[in-house]
Amino acid sequence: MGTRKLSRGQHNIRWIEDYCRIPEGKDVGKPVRLRPFQKKIIRGIYDTPTRTAIVSMAKKNAKTSLSAFLLLLHLEGPEARRNSQLASTAQSREQAAVLFDLAAKIVRMSPDLLSVTVVRETQKELACPELGTVYKALSAEASTAHGKSTIFAVHDELGQVRGPRSALYEAVENAMGAHDEPLSIVISTQAPTDADLLSILIDDALAGHDPMTKIFIWTADPEKFEDPFSRAALKAANPALGDFLNEKEVLRQADQAKRMPSKEASYRNYQLNQRVNMQNPLISEAVWRANGGQPDESAFYRYPVRLGLDLSARNDLTALAMEADDGQLSHVKCEFWTPEKGLEERARRDRVPYDLWVKQGHMHACAGASVDYDTVAQRVVEICEKYQVISIAFDRYRIDVFKAALDRLGVELPLVPHGQGYKDMTPAIDTLESRLLNLQVRHGMNPVLRMCAANTVADTDPAGNRKPNKARSTGRIDGIVALAMAMNHQAVEPEMPVTGRLIAV
């Protein structure tokens, strides 16, 4: 009876178990015995053509150790390619060192690996001189990320990237195009929001758009588990629960989060691998998506329209929100302005695709280095001529400059001053929140407004009043501020009466 030939994945599993040692924990130094879920991942990567593999599960399930095993496979194991460069990426130097340290420990505990490997501690490098292969740990904090032409990369804890972009990730991925069969391993606990890079990659993989992208995800789906503190929910996100992951400790953390609401967000992210914003945003992603239907354009012609205008700084984001209330639903449209000069730099700084949104028509780019208020004023006038605008609630910041632009156009508009403190913003926030919770908004999933919603964090005073806090929020929130002002029907009356669509001077 012949011996069955091992698949590529099985061959790699055997090499790891033959040559690698457990780097940390109670079984440190013992030969690795891969668990079924780890073998599933390895077979899934290597037994069919794979360009990118995304592995996501809760913390403490040995994700980084698995990454280290795969890294050594490509450095000096059966997957090694002569004279190739390998890399791992992380957002901080500290995180970048974690994978290097584990791989170095595995090498030092294996006489066979140590005999062919050079460990360069200060450079965070491993090298196999016999094959000419070199691995280096890279971080977003360092300037050494560019210029590397890697054939294999591990993107460690990519969920820490906020927004849809990472310069380090893009630099490494773009450089890998020079090779015939590059392989990227993305391994991380989930990111906070749908708009973050890891979430975008996961959702695209789950949609099956690219057969060479493989997804291995363990998460406690909120729709499947009514009790997020149950063992069943924990098991769904922790494949090692009850094995090398201490079940008693994890259950203790679940009980603590159940008793202490302040710990629930981190528990859901770290132990259940759910997308949870640690900043406790004013509007949850689920609620925002539930109101994502398209607004009825005819409502803007049939019903009074209220506007909210947040001018912000001239070199930042200016937002205009439009609301038409038909008595049951709030139909919402928004427009945004940003300076054309420095657009790509601000996109990198804020980690959002402003340049793409301009091309897609979701934002207006004003020529020059600042937002041109004459352009904004002209557009507001056009909207007032098109619809029956009964009020334009505005933040007093730089409104004098905007009014000067209106004067140059020779028009008056129904302007309503709207404070940004607790007194005026509390009813505005309450109205916006109530309508969203009751599924009474149709905002059409405008990506810029969606970004603002995901970023918005509110302050609360001892009396329970609330207002958005731009300092504590994780990014631009101008669109939500403008929308809340537009929806605040309790605002003071306009500074001038409204007759028709526009009053000309």
Buried (B, 14 or more C-beta within 10 A) or exposed (E): EEEEEEEBBBBBBEBBBEBBBBBBEEEEEEBBEBBEBBBBBBBBBBBEEBBBBBBBBBBBBBBBBBBBBBBBBBBBBEBBBEEBBBBBBBBBBEBBBBBBBBBBBBBBBBEEBBEBBEBBEEEBBBBBEEBEBBBBBBBBBEEEBEEBBBBBBBBBBBBBBBBBBBEBBEBBBEBBEEBEEBBBBBBBBBBBBBBBBBBBBBEBBEEEEEEEBBBBBBBBEBEEBEEBBBBEBBBBBBBBBBBBBBBEEBBEBBEEBBEEEEBBBEBBBBBBBBBBBEBEBBBBBEBBEEBEBEBBEEBBEEBBBBBBBBBBEBBBBBBBBBBBBBEEBBBBBBBBBBBBBBBEEBBBEBBBBBBBBBEEEBBBBBEEEBBBBBBBBBBBBEBBEEBBBBBBBBBEEBBEBBBEBBEEBEBBBBBBBBBBEBEBBBBBBBBBBEBBBEEEBBBBEBBBBBBBBBBBBBEEEEEEBBBBBBEEBBBBBBBBBBBBBBBBBEBEEBEEEBEEBBBEE
